């Protein structure tokens, strides 16, 4: 088992999940912080357990089965017909998630830099299109190294928000009912399931493809578990940091920038770069996942489709405000992902009971 490869896999998971929603804080506000203590700790624990299971399971199946197409993971869990539905639905969702990344980049440019969001959205699409053009191997090499850095910075900012206002967590929890915050669901438990659900639709094909490159089951399981646990812990810490400052960040499109700006304009400038990096590291595998579903990596058709999707995604992503895009795209698709989670658990349980190999 290669330790470097394990860390690269873990980094790729973190980088994939830390997109515009997480890096800006908007996703954490809607799924965790807006429910107070139950949201941060209840949703956080639920996400930690289920996300670890999902990441390891996708990695192991990919390593064992070595599907000719990563999307066959859906037929493995759901059967021919329902699996086909999830296959195409997940591709639609992954593409719509790419449009959310475009919206997030536009929001950062507009709120922090005072530059047109169209420049931010188009700039992201160009950078992502170029990256996907060079294929999955170079993609993993790049984002696997960026991911851990972003997680460390996000955790540091969350801790800074807590330490600068230690009494703010209890005060924020008490004042939440009086604030008009957008929530992902009617309660923290459903929000947690929905969160895991939409992350699964992101991760399925991508982690199955990565699992195929793992040299052993231990390597695949270690990479999946470390990445999922680190990401879940980061969600909890950032959620607490936002809760401690919920009055200031509650109505912001980019809550993390508000936290940073309260400390120093220089820090805010650095965090804005981190956010854009986080958006980029998620947008790249999202776009790759869609293109690779239809054509082989690095072929001419793959490259042409990548450019077309980048253009269309940019147009869609700049139509609605960023916070609305997060709430609509992630929440709706998260509930569909819950069904996939149930089917995965049934498949895993049946396999264990019958002692069937992967």
FIGU-400101 format. One record per residue (C-alpha): x negated, y negated, z. Coordinates in steps of 0.05 Angstrom, whole numbers, padded with zeros to 5 digits, always signed. Each point is the difference from the previous one (the first is absolute). Layout:
// residues N
XYZ
...
END
This chain:
// residues 358
+00000+00000+00000
-00029-00067-00021
+00010-00054+00053
-00009-00054-00052
+00053+00031-00044
+00048+00006+00059
-00010-00073+00017
+00010-00019-00072
+00066+00037-00002
+00022-00032+00065
-00020-00068-00027
+00039+00011-00064
+00063+00015+00040
-00007-00062+00043
-00016-00044-00061
+00060+00029-00037
+00048-00015+00057
-00027-00068+00018
+00033-00038-00056
+00034-00067-00002
+00052+00021+00052
-00050+00021+00054
-00056-00049-00015
+00047-00060+00002
+00035+00025+00062
+00069-00003-00033
+00007+00076-00001
-00020+00006+00073
+00049-00055+00020
+00059+00034-00034
-00015+00072+00021
-00034-00008+00068
-00002-00068+00034
+00072-00020-00012
+00024+00057+00046
-00044-00021+00059
-00032+00053+00044
+00040+00057-00030
-00020-00022-00069
-00075-00006+00014
-00008+00063+00043
+00060+00042-00021
-00008-00012-00075
-00075+00002+00008
+00000+00069+00033
+00050+00027-00051
-00042-00026-00058
-00064+00028+00030
+00028+00070+00007
+00037+00004-00066
-00052-00037-00042
-00056+00046+00025
+00042+00061-00019
+00017-00028-00068
-00072-00021-00018
-00030+00067+00021
+00054+00040-00034
-00008-00036-00067
-00075+00007+00003
+00002+00074+00017
+00051+00017-00054
-00039-00039-00051
-00065+00035+00020
+00032+00069-00002
+00045-00006-00061
-00041-00045-00045
+00061-00020-00041
-00012-00020-00072
+00043-00061+00015
+00002-00031+00070
+00075-00013-00007
+00012+00076+00003
-00004-00008+00075
+00074-00019-00001
+00020+00066-00034
-00042+00036+00052
+00042-00028+00057
+00068-00013-00032
+00009+00051-00056
+00008-00013-00074
+00059-00047-00004
-00005-00040+00064
-00075-00001-00010
+00009-00031-00068
+00044-00054+00030
-00052-00017+00053
-00054+00001-00054
+00033-00054-00041
+00029-00038+00059
-00068-00004+00033
-00031-00027-00063
+00053-00054-00003
-00012-00017+00073
-00075-00001-00007
+00007-00047-00059
+00047-00046+00040
-00050+00002+00057
-00052-00026-00048
+00047-00059-00014
+00002-00013+00075
-00076-00004+00000
+00004-00052-00055
+00051-00039+00041
-00045+00004+00061
-00060-00027-00037
+00043-00057-00027
+00024-00016+00070
-00071-00005+00027
-00021-00047-00055
+00061-00043+00010
+00002-00003+00077
-00074-00003+00016
-00034-00029-00060
+00056-00045-00025
-00009+00030-00070
+00056+00025-00044
+00022+00071+00018
-00001+00016-00074
-00076-00008-00001
-00006+00047+00059
+00046+00053-00029
-00032-00001-00069
-00070+00000+00030
+00016+00063+00040
+00030+00035-00059
-00062-00013-00043
-00047+00025+00055
+00041+00062+00012
+00008+00016-00074
-00075-00003-00010
-00013+00045+00060
+00051+00054-00021
-00030-00002-00070
-00063+00035+00027
+00037+00059+00031
+00011+00036+00067
-00071+00018+00019
-00026-00071-00002
+00065-00023+00032
-00009+00046+00061
-00073-00020+00007
+00019-00073+00004
+00063+00000+00043
-00025+00054+00047
-00055-00047+00024
+00043-00063+00004
+00057+00032+00039
-00035+00009+00068
-00026-00071-00002
+00070-00028-00009
+00026+00044+00057
-00054-00026+00047
+00015-00072-00018
+00075+00009+00007
-00008+00033+00069
-00047-00056+00021
+00050-00053-00020
+00056+00038+00037
-00043+00004+00063
-00017-00073-00006
+00074-00017-00003
+00010+00041+00064
-00059-00027+00039
+00014-00073-00016
+00070+00008+00026
+00002+00059+00049
+00067-00019+00029
+00030-00008-00069
+00016+00073-00010
+00052+00003+00057
+00024-00070-00017
+00007+00018-00074
+00038+00064+00017
+00048-00040+00043
+00013-00054-00051
+00009+00046-00061
+00077+00003+00005
+00003-00075-00010
-00042+00001-00063
+00026+00013-00069
-00051+00051-00024
+00008+00044-00061
+00001+00074+00021
-00011+00063-00041
+00059+00037+00032
+00052-00002+00054
-00046+00032+00052
-00074+00016+00010
+00007+00075-00011
+00031-00006-00069
-00051-00054-00016
-00056+00048+00018
+00029+00055-00044
+00010-00049-00057
-00072-00024+00008
-00028+00070-00005
+00049+00014-00057
-00025-00055-00046
-00073+00013+00018
+00011+00073-00021
+00025-00020-00068
-00063-00041-00008
-00047+00054+00025
+00028+00064-00031
-00033+00001-00068
-00061-00040+00021
-00020+00045+00059
+00016+00063-00040
-00049-00024-00053
-00052-00016+00054
+00011+00067+00033
-00018+00034-00065
-00070-00030+00006
-00011+00024+00072
-00051+00056+00008
+00035+00034+00058
+00064+00001+00042
-00038-00030+00059
-00024-00058-00043
+00071-00013-00025
+00032+00005+00069
-00052-00044+00033
+00005-00054-00052
+00076-00001+00003
+00005+00000+00076
-00053-00053+00013
+00029-00047-00053
+00072+00007+00025
-00018-00007+00074
-00043-00062-00012
+00054-00033-00041
+00054+00015+00052
-00042-00028+00057
-00012-00063-00042
+00075-00008-00009
+00011+00002+00076
-00054-00050+00016
+00020-00049-00054
+00073+00008+00022
-00019-00020+00071
-00040-00059-00025
+00059-00026-00040
+00048+00013+00058
-00044-00042+00046
+00007-00058-00049
+00069+00016-00028
+00027-00072+00007
-00055-00027-00045
-00001+00056-00051
+00074+00019-00002
+00020-00041-00060
-00065+00004-00039
-00010+00035-00066
-00072+00016+00020
+00001+00011+00076
-00073+00022+00003
-00023-00066-00029
+00040-00037+00053
-00038+00039+00054
-00067-00016-00032
+00017-00073-00012
+00016-00010+00074
-00072+00019+00015
-00039-00034-00055
+00010-00023-00072
-00066+00036-00017
+00028+00065+00029
+00064-00010-00039
-00040-00008-00064
-00037+00065+00014
+00064+00037+00017
+00032-00024-00065
-00057+00034-00037
+00011+00063+00041
+00075+00000-00016
-00013-00007-00074
-00051+00057+00005
+00052+00043+00036
+00051-00015-00053
-00050+00019-00054
-00020+00066+00032
+00073+00022+00002
+00020-00027-00068
-00055+00038-00036
+00021+00071+00019
+00074-00019-00008
-00011-00020-00072
-00045+00060-00012
+00053+00047+00028
+00052-00024-00050
-00046+00002-00061
-00028+00068+00018
+00070+00030+00005
+00008-00008-00076
-00070+00004-00029
-00068+00029+00019
-00047-00045+00038
-00046-00043-00045
+00033+00018-00066
+00020-00055-00048
+00074+00009+00014
-00013-00003+00075
-00037-00066-00008
+00053-00031-00045
+00056+00021+00047
-00039-00029+00059
-00003-00069-00034
+00074+00002-00018
+00020+00018+00071
-00044-00054+00029
+00034-00052-00043
+00071+00023+00014
-00016+00007+00075
-00026-00071+00002
+00064-00028-00030
+00045+00039+00049
-00044-00015+00060
+00004-00075-00009
+00076-00003-00004
+00018+00006+00075
-00032-00026+00065
-00050+00048+00030
+00038+00015+00065
+00063+00019-00040
-00041+00046-00045
-00027+00037+00061
+00068+00008+00032
+00036+00023-00063
-00052+00045-00033
-00030+00033+00062
+00063+00011+00041
+00044+00029-00054
-00054+00047-00024
-00019+00018+00071
+00068+00033+00011
-00009+00042-00062
-00069+00020+00026
+00032+00026+00064
+00033+00055-00041
-00068+00020-00028
-00027+00002+00071
+00055+00048+00022
-00013+00045-00060
-00075+00000+00015
+00013+00020+00073
+00045+00057-00022
-00051+00024-00051
-00057-00003+00051
+00042+00035+00053
+00020+00056-00047
-00072+00008-00022
-00025+00006+00072
+00055+00049+00021
-00013+00044-00060
-00075-00012+00005
-00004-00018-00074
-00063-00032-00028
+00003-00071-00028
END
